[in-house]
Amino acid sequence: MKVAELLERRRRNWLELEKYCERMHSSGSAAKLPPAQMSRFAALYRAACADLALADSYQLPQNTVQYLHLLVGRAHNQLYRSRKFDLGAWNKMLFTDVPQKIFNDRCVQLMFVIFWGFFILSAWLAYEKKTWPDFAEKVLGEEQITSLEQMYAQPIDGKMRDGDTNAAMAGFYVWNNPSIGLRCFAYGLLVVPGLLLLLSNAITLGASFGYMARPEVMAKEGQNFFHFVTAHGPFELTAVVLSAGAGLRLGMSWIMPGEYSRFSSLMKTGKEMMPIAMSAVIMFCIAALIEGFLSPSGAPYVVKVGVAVFSSGLLAFYFVVLGFPRRAIGAT
């Protein structure tokens, strides 16, 4: 009788567990429960399993045992149910969570300002020979300048590559381009080396663009250079910034772990940075496909400019328009 009385007093918990089961069944996913309620549901499930064991052992009325069997089975199915593809959850993650996380991340913002600030400054100094007459030569070196001029000496008319070569080069770019981002990401873990690597890339790339834009170079090699790099540039350069920002965020989590241990802080931040890292990988791959097929083609330059403008607009819409904290606006 004592066991029967104990189980009778626990009937309130069974009813609560039953309500959780109904709620989870109607919502279609256990993941939609808040963490505290999910913890409560798991505790109720474990307690119901213990109650079922007691009811079986002491041979309580069959209706009570059968009720507990059904309740435990129902709760088990909700707790360990197979996770189906949730279109709504993926839509929220891709078009709300990811762009807002990237837009509001201070490390990404810092790397963006550093990269584009030094890129533009370096390009201007390399272009304006009156201000710094030997800037491009000192940054790039005579050998690299000669290599650039030789590489883009021939017009970009699509005749130098066939389809198989373009496919092979696209595959090479898919493999090579993310390695650039991986270096920025890995060095970012060490903070200072990551900043120096990003600075080096920004200054070198900026000097290359500025030198090739000089009027005397633009008449031939520079025109071919911009004919090749314009279309894939937005995706590739943005991916470099995102990789460096994700690496810096991980490095800062190691240096300033806050209330967590260094390892826990690193693991937590690593999970949070996955969307940024995956966004960078996707953009590197898109840039590689454009660089492999469109950039070396004989398509009119206006088409390649159009692709660059469209790409830039798409990136701005995704990271700025979708990433802007709309909840904060509503609260204000």
N, C-alpha and C positions, 0 to 999 in steps of 0.2 A: 504493500500500500504506500510505503514511503516513496518508492520509485514512481508509482503512478501519480502521487501528489506532486512530485518534482516535475514530471513531464507535463502535468496539467498546468503548473505555474509557468512553464516555458512555452505554452501555447501562444502567448503574445509574440514571442520571437518568431514562431512559425508563420503567423499571420503577416508579420513585417517582411519576412523573407518572401512570402507569396506575393506581396505587393511589389517588391523589387523585381521579381520574376515577370510579373505582368508589365511593369514599366519598361523593362529591358526588351521584352518581346515586342511591345508596341513601337519602341524606338528603333529596333532592328540591330542594335549594337551595344555591347557592354562598354565600349570605349566612350560612349556619350555620357556616362555617369561621371560626376566630379570625383576626384581622387578620394575624398573623405567618404563619400557614399559607396564607392567601389570597395574600399577597405571594410566598411561596415557590412556590405553584402557578403564578402568573403568570410568574415567572422561568423555571420549568421549561418552560412553554408556549413562551415566546420562544426558549429554547435549542433546543427540539425543532423549531421552524420553521427555525432556522438549520441544524440537522443535516439536515433534509429537503432544504434547498437544496443543501447539499454533496453529499448522496447522489445527487441528480438530476444535478448538474453532472459528477460523476466517474463516473457510470453504474455505481454499485455494484450488487450482486446485487438482482434484482427483488423478492425476498421482503423484503429490508431496506427498500427504498423503499416497498413497499406497506404494510409494518408502520408506517412513519413517517407515511405518508399517513393511515392509519386513526387513529393515535394523535393526530396534530395535529387532525384533524377532530373527534375525540371531545372533546379538550380545548377546542377552540374552541366546540363546542356547549354545554359545561358553563360556560365562562366568559361567553359571551354569550347564554345561554339566555333565552327570554322568561320574564318573571316573572309567574307566576300568582298569583291571590289566595290568600294564606296565612292561613287562618282562625286557626290557632294563634298566628301572629305578631301578628295584629291583636288577638286576645284578650289576649295578654300585654301589648301596648302600652296598650290601653284600660283594663284592669282591674288592672294591676300597675305598669307603668312610670309612666304619667301620674299616678295618685293619689299614688304614693310621691314622685315628683318635686315635686308641689305641696305635699304635707304636710311635706316636709323642707326646703323652700326658706325660708331665713331672711328674705328680703325679703318674701315672701308672709306669713310669720308676723308680721313687724313691721307691715305694712300692716293686717293683720287686727286686731291689738291697738290700733293707733292709731285705725282707723275706728270699731270697736265701742266702744272706751273713750270716745272723745269723743262718739259718737252717744248713748250711754246717759247720760253726764254732761249733755250739752246737753238731752236730753229731760227729765231730772229737774229741771234748773234752770228750764226753761220751764214745767214743770208746777207746781212749788212756788213760788207767788207770794210766799210769806212770806220765803223766803230771798233770792231775786233778783226783786223784783216787776216789773221792767221788762226782764228778760232776753230774753224772746221778742220784745218790741217792738223792742229794740235790734238783735237779730240779724236778724230778718225784715223789720222796717220796717212801718209802718202800711199802706202800699200793698199789700204782699204778704199781710199778714194779712187785709185786706179782700178781696183776690182769692181767698184760700183759702175764706173764709166764703161768698162768692158762688158759687164753683165747686161747693161741696158743700151748698148750701142746699136743693136738691131731693133727695128720697129716691132711692136707687139701686134702682129697681124694674124696669129693663129696658125701660121704655116710651119713654124719650127717644131711643133709637137703634133702627134697624131692622137687619136682617142685612147689608145692603150697607154701611151706615155702620160697623158693627163690623168688617167685612172691610177697609174702607178705613183705619180707625184702627189695626187690627192691622198693616197694611202700613206705616203711618207709624211705629208703634212699632218695627218691625223695622229700619227705616232710622234712626230717631232714637236709640234706646237704645244700639246699639253705638257711636254717635258720642260718647256720654258716656264709655264705656270707652276709646275711642281717645284722647280728650283726657287722661284719666288716664294712659294708656300713654305718650303723647308727652311730657307734662310730666314723667313719671317719668324719662325719659332725662336730664333736667336736674337730677334728684335733689331739690333744694330746692323748685323750683316744683311738682314732683309731690307732695311732702309737704304743701305749703301747699294745693294743690287738693283733696287728699283730706281734709285738715282742714276746709276750707271746706264740702265736701259733707257731711261727718259732722255738723258743728255745725248747718248749715242744716236738714238733714233731721231731725236730732234735735230741734231747736227746733220744727219743724213738727209732729212727732208729739206732743211734749210739750204744745204749746199746744192742739192739737185734742183732747187727752185731758183737759183741764181740765173739771171737772164742769159748769160753766155752758155750755161749748161742746159738751161731749159729748152734752148733752141733744138737740141737733139736728144742727148741722153736723159735729161730731166723730163722731157715729155714722155718718153718711153717708161721711165720710172713711175711717174704718176699714173700712167695708163695701166700699169700692172698692180700697184698697191692700193689704189683708191677703193675698189669694191670690197675687199676683205678687211681693210683696216679697222673699221669701227668694232666689229666683233672681236678681232684679235687683241687690240689694245685694251678694250674694256675687260677682257678675260684676264689679262696680265694684272690689271689693277685689282680685280676681285681676288685673284690668287694671293697677291701680296697682302691684301687686307685680311683675308682669312688666316694667313700665317701669322700676321702681327697680333691678331686677336688671341690666337693660341699661345703665342709667346708671352703676352701680357697676363694671360690666365695663370701661367706658370710663375711669373714674377710676383704677381699680386693675387694670390688665391682667395683672399678674403676669409670667410668663415670656414672654407673647405680646406682639406689637405691639398698639397700641390698636385698629387696624382688625381684626386677626385675632381679638382677644379679643371685639370687638363681634360679628363674624360667628359665632363659635363659640357665644357666649351667645344670639345671636338664634335659632339652630337649637334650642338647648336650651329656649328659652322658648316655642317654637311650641305645644307641648301646652297650656301655661297660657293663651296667647292664644286658642287655638281653643276651649278649655273655656269661657272668658269669652264668646266670640261665641255659642256654642251656648246658654248660659244666658240671654244677652240675648234671643235669638230665642224661647226657651221662655217667658220672662217677657212678651215682646211678645204672643204668642198668648194667654196667659192674660189679660193686660191688655186685649186687644182684644175677647175674647169672654166670658170668665167674670166679670171684675171689674165691668163695667157691667150685668151681667144681674140679673134679679130672683131669682136663686137664694138660698135661705136663707143667712143669715150662717154658720150652722154648717157648711154645705157649703164655703164659702170658707175657714173656719178649718181644716177637714179637709184641704183642698188645701195650705194653708200648712204644716200639721203634717207631712203626707206629704212635701212638697217639702223641708222642713228635715231630716226623717229620711233622705231619699234622699241629700241633700248630705252629711250627717254620715257616712252609711255609705260613700259613695264616697271622700270626702277623708280621713276619719279611720280608719275600720275597714280599708278597702282600702289606704289610704296609710300605715298604721303599719308601720314597718320590721320585718317578721316575721323576716327573716334574722338581724337582731341579737338577737331573742329566742331563736332557735334556737342561736345561738353562745353566748349567755349560759348 
